[in-house]
């Protein structure tokens, strides 16, 4: 079992079909497969063998996909990296993974020159470089439990850890996404605005497209107007994004000027999608959003809503072959109706953290992966994320779940983005704070937002501190970074 076999099979079935598009540049499946063969040849000549780690640091460009599949074809382990990483961070990833080689986008070489042999990805010379290496026709044989991709976590709690995702983890997750969740076919055009180095864009975007022979249309840096333009120009049928993408498109002043009628399905993950945003987007653009849930450690998809049965605000139900439990701090099942931590068991759970047996043992106990996310389950088996366990605010002994308050803040007509965080407090232990960005042209004061929430929640829950800012800090996928918000 090797993911690269999906590319070879699709190239044989549909050699002339466009696999990847970046504006006017197109790559057919035949060209894609042939280029990946040359990358495998390059790796063989550089002494890379099955099981060796090879890092890849580039933006969303066709070259990323070519190198990724070439690494897999050679039987090596792909180590995707954020192209915005600086030299010190790059050195850590390369050292921790033991990568023998790093493919680095030409604009990032200065930061990348440390810890491994460098192969520069320069569009001007990439084709000639590939032509100088032999094509490796065969796909290296790999076992189901062999690691295929080493995905580093965001490092919100300590140094990033490399989640070992096996061929079986990824193949099964791709299959479920393609067929059970998206009903994807070769006729689909998938929006590729999620970073390919991130597990969401990699599994649900690139790898699903390759598995079914669909077209992936790339956007290297997300901007709402460019995204809407691409949806219109390329007749995108499946849009995949994180909540902030949906928020900015919904709030774009010229949203009505774009023809998005080909959209048949939208998928959201990476963070909780406010119900107000979900309903507003669906009413405006006429396409249903299916919200799901997962982590790097779960390949990523663990649960999802389905087109014919979904619930707003819910992350759906576990996908086929995956089990959820809600547990308390002692690891016991939470009482019915009570909030508990999601723990996960199934084919999607990682092999472990690379080189970190203690961290693996702490995360996977008796076969159950502990997610760190708090949720509740309704009587029909739908799960609703309450918050990250570490984001819980305890004010005077009362639990305040930031997501609940954020949902209320988003109901204010002037609010575009919001984050609720805890502030250290001498008397109450923690106080509730909110940081808000307003919609273009909207007006509201700190006290307006505070009073709006105060009128709608219990007295201990409303934010005593509200700060209006131009924009909230975000990570590479567009996820709001609460750890960078300071109100104390």
N, C-alpha and C positions, 0 to 999 in steps of 0.2 A: 504494500500500500504506500503510494507516494502521491502527494497532491499534484505534482507535475504531470502525472498521467492524465489528469483532467484536461490540461491544455493540449497535449498531443492528440487525445481522442477528439476534442472539439475541432482542432485544426484539420484533422482528417475528414470530419463530417462537413465542415463549413469553412474551407480554406480562404474563400474570398470575402467572408463576412467581416464587417468592421468590428474589431474587438475593443479597441480603445481609441477615443477621440480626445484631442485637446485643441479646441477651436478648429483651425483648418488642417491640422495634422491628424492623419488617421493611420492606424496600424491594424492590418487584417490579422486573422488568426494564424494564417500560414506564416506571415512575416514575424509575428509574435513568437511562434514556436521555433522558427529557424533562428531567430536572434537569441532565444534562451539556450539553444544548443551551443551557440558560440560562447556564451557566458560559461556554460559547463566546461567547454574546452579550455577557456582561459583558466578556470579554477584547477583543472587537472594539471595544466602546465605549471601552475604556481604551487603545486604540491598539496592542494586541498583534497582531503579524503572524506569518505562518509563519516558523519558524526562530528566533523570539524565545524567550528562556528565561523560564520562570515557575516559581518555587519553591513548594513545598508542605511545611508543617511542622505535622503534627497526629498524634495517636495513632490507633490502629486503631478508627476509627468510620466509619459509612457515608459521611459527608461527604468523607472522604479519597478514596474511590473516585469519588465524583461529580466532585470537582474534578480529579482525575487524568485521567479520561476527557474532561472538558470541555477541559482543556489540549490533549490529543492531538487532539480533534475540531477545535479551532481551528488545528491545524497547528503549534502551538508545541512547544517542548521542555520536558518536565517535569523539574524538579530536586527530587527528594524529599529531605527533610532530617529528621534525628532531632529530635523535639520536645523532647528534653532538652538540646539545644545552648544555650549561653549567648550573650550578646550579642556578645562578641568572635568566637566561632566562627561565629555567624550572619553577621556582617559579612564574614568571609573567604569563606564559601560564595557569598554574594550578589555580592561583588566579583569573585571568580574566575570565576564563571559569567556575570556580566553580566546577572543576572536583572532584568527590568523590574518585576516584580510578585511579591509574596509573600503567599500564603494562609497565615495563621497561626491556629492554634487559640486561642480566646479566653483561655485560661489562660496562654498563653505570649507574649502581645503585648508585655509590658514588655521581655523579652529580644529580641524580634524587631524592635523599632523602630529599625532602622538599615539604610541602604543601598538600600532599594527602597520603592516604594509598597506599603502594607499593606492587605490585605483580611482582616478578622477573620472567622473561622468561629465563630459563636456559635449553638448549637442552638436557642436561644430565638427568634432572628430570621432564621435561615438561609433558611427557606421564603419569608418575606416579601421578603427581599433578592433571591432568585432571581426571584420574580414580577415584579420591577421591571425586568427585562432581557428583551430579545427572545430567542426561541428560534431557534437556528441549526440548521435541519434538515440541511443538507448537511455531509458530513465532508470536511475539507480534503484535497486530493490531495497525497500525499507520495511521493517516490521511495524505492525500496528502500534506497538508501544514505544517505538523509536521517536525521539523528540524531533519535530519538524521546524518549529518556530520557538524562539526564546523572546517572550514579550515582557518588557520591563514595566513594572507598576509605576504609578505616578510618584511614589515616594512621599505621600502625605504623612506617613508615620515612619520616619527614619529613612535610611538610604533605599533607593529603588531595588526591588528584587525581581529576578528573571523568572517568570512563570513558564514552565516547560509544557508546551502544548504538543501533544503527540499527533501522528498521522491520523489515528483513530478519533481523537478529540475533534480535530478540525474537519475531517471528512464527514463525520456524522452531523456536525453542526451545520456545515454547508448544505448538506442534503436536506435537512429539516427546514432551513431558511428558504432554500430554493423552491421546495415543493409544498411543504405543509403550511408555511407562513405566507410566502409571496406568490405562490403559483407561477413562478417565473418561467419564461420560455425564451427561445431565440429571437422572438419578435420584440422583446422588451428593450428599453433604453433606460439604464440605471444612472441616476445622478451621482457623480463621484466627487462630492465636496467634502466628505469626511476624510481626514488624513489617512493615507494608506499605511503609515507606520502604526496607526492605532487599530486595535482589534476589531472595532465596529466596522470601519471602512474596509479593512482587509478581508474579513470573513463575509460580511453581508453585502459588500459592494463588489470588489475585485473578484474574489473567489467564487461567489455565486454566479457572477456574469460568465466567468470562464467555464463553470460546470454546465451551464445550460446553453452557452453560445450567444448570450446577450451582448449588447454594446454598453460599455462604461464610458460616460462622458465626464471628463475631469475638470475640476476647478481648483487650481493650486492654493488660492487664498479666498476664503469665503467673503463675499459681499452680497447683500440681498439683491441689488439691481442686477449684478452679473449672474447670480443664480437664477433669477426669473428670466433673464435673457436666454440662458442656456436651456431652461425648461421649455421655453417657446421655440427656440431655434432648432433644437435636436429632438423635439417632440418626446420629451422624457415621460416615461410611463410609471417609473418607480422612483420616488424621492426618499432618500434616507438622510436623517439629520438629527441633531441634538436640539433641545428646547430653544436655545438662543437663536438658532437659525430660523425656526418657525416664528419666533417673536419678531425678529427684525424684518422678515418678509411680510408678516401681517401688518406691521406698523409702517411699512414703506409707503411714502405719499403717492407714488405712481404705480402701486400694485395693480390697479385696475386696467392698466394699459397693456398688460401682457396676456397672451393667449396660453393658458395652461390646461386647456381642455383635454389633452392627451393623458394627463395624470390619472392613473387609476388606483394608486396606492401610495401612502406615505407611511414611513416607519420612524418611530422616535425612540431614542434610548440615550444612555450616558448620564442622565439625570432625570428627576421627576418633571413631567410636563404639566404645568398648571392647567386645570380644567378650563379656565377662562380663555387661555390661549388655544387649546384644542378646539373648543366650540367655535371660537372666532375664526380660526383658520379654515375649518371645514365649511363654515357658512360663506366665507369669502371666496375660497378657491374651489369648492365643490369636490374635494377629494378627502376620503376618510384617512385619519391618522391612526395607525395601530401602535400602541405603546408596548414596549417590551422591557425586559430587565436582564442584565448580565454583567459580568466582570471579565477582566483579562484572564482571570483564573478559571473561567467557565467557557472559554473559547469563542465568543462571549455569551451567546444567548442561553438563558436558563428558563425564562417564562415569556409568554407573549399573549396578546389579544389576537383573536382571529377575526377575519372580515365578517363572518356570519354570527359571531358571538363575542361581544366586547363590552367593556364597561368603562366609562369615562373616569379618569383618575386612578384606574387600576393598572397593574403591570400584567394582568391576565392570569393564566394558569401555567403550571410547569409544562415544558415541551415534552414530547414523547420520550420515554425512557429516563426522565429526570424526576426526582422527588424533592419536595420541600418539607421542612419542619420549622416551627417557630419555637425557640427555646429561651429560657430565662438565663440569668447570669450563672447559674449552677449547671447549666446544660440540660435541665429538665424541660419537658414539653410545657409551653405556656398554656394556661387555662383557656378554654374556648372563649373567643371574643377579646382576649387580652393581647397586648402588644408583645412581640418577642423578636429575637434575632433570627433572620433567615439563615438556615443551614441547608446545604445542597448536596445531594448524592446522585451520581449518574455518569453517563459516558462523556459528558462535557467537562468534567472536573480535571484540572491539570494533573500532570504527573507529580509535580512538586516545584519548589523554588530551587533554581539552579545553585548547587553548591551550598545550600543552607538547610541541612536536615532539621535543625532546631526550629527554624521558622516554619518549615513544612509541617512538622509535628504539632506546632501550635495552631496552625490554620486548618489542618485536616485531622479530625479526631474520630476514630472508629469509622472511617470512610466518609464522614460528613465534613464538607468544607464550610467553615464559619465565615460568613460574608461581612459581618460588621454592620449590616443594614437592618433596621427595625421595621417591622410590618405588622399588619393585622390581616386576618382572613375572614371573609364573609361566609354565610351559610352555604353558598353555592361554590365555594372553593376558589374564589377570586382573591388575589393578594393585593394589598394596598400599602405602598411604601409610606412609612411614617417619617423616617429620617435616618441619617447615619447615626450609629450608636454614639460616636464621638461628638456629634453635633447637638445632642440632646442638651437642653438648657434646664437646669434645676433651680427654680426661683423660690426661695423660702420653703423648700421641701416639696414644691409642686413641679411636676414634669411639664415642660413646654416644648412641643415639637415644632421646630422652625418651619417645616413644610406647611403645617396647618395655618400658621400665621401668614406665610407667603401667599398662600391661596387667597386669603382675604385681601392682602395688599394689592394683588393683581386685579382684583375686582374694581379698584379705583380707576376711573376712566382716564386719568392722566399718566398712569404708571406703565412703563415699558419693561423694566427689569427690576427685580428686587431680591434681596438676600437678607435673611434674619439670622442674627448671631448672638451668642452670649457675651456679656460684658462682666468682668469681675466686679463684685460689689461687697463692701464690708458687712452690710446688714443682711442682705438677702442671699449672699453666696454668689449668685449671678443675676444680672438684670437683662431684660430683653431689648435688643437694639435692631434697627432696620436701616439698610442702605438702599436707596432707590434712585433709579434713572428714569427720567420722564420721556414720554413720547415727543417726537418733534413738534414744536409749536405749542405744547401743552404747558399749563401753569398750575402749580400747587406748592404749598409751603410745607415745612416740616410738621407744623401743627395740624394742617389739613389732613395729612396722611395719618398722623397719630389719632386724631379724633375719629376718622373714618373706621380705623381698626378697633378703637376703644368701644365704639357703638355696636360692634359685632362679635366680640369675644368676651370671655370671662375677665374680670378685673386684673388678675395676675398675669394674663397673657399678652396684653397689648404692649407695644414697644414704648419704653420711656425715653428712648433716644432714637431720633430719626435724622438721617443725614441724606440730603439730595446731592447726587454727584452726576457728572457728565456721562460716565460709563462705569460699569463694574469690572473688576479684574477677571480675565478669562484665561483658560488654558488653551492648548493647541487645538482641541476639538470644539472650542467655544463654550465649554462648561465653566460656569461661574466658580471662581476659586475663593471659597470662604476663608481659607487659611490666610489669605493676603488682606483680609478686611480687618482693620483695627479701629475700634470705637472707644476702647477704654483709655 
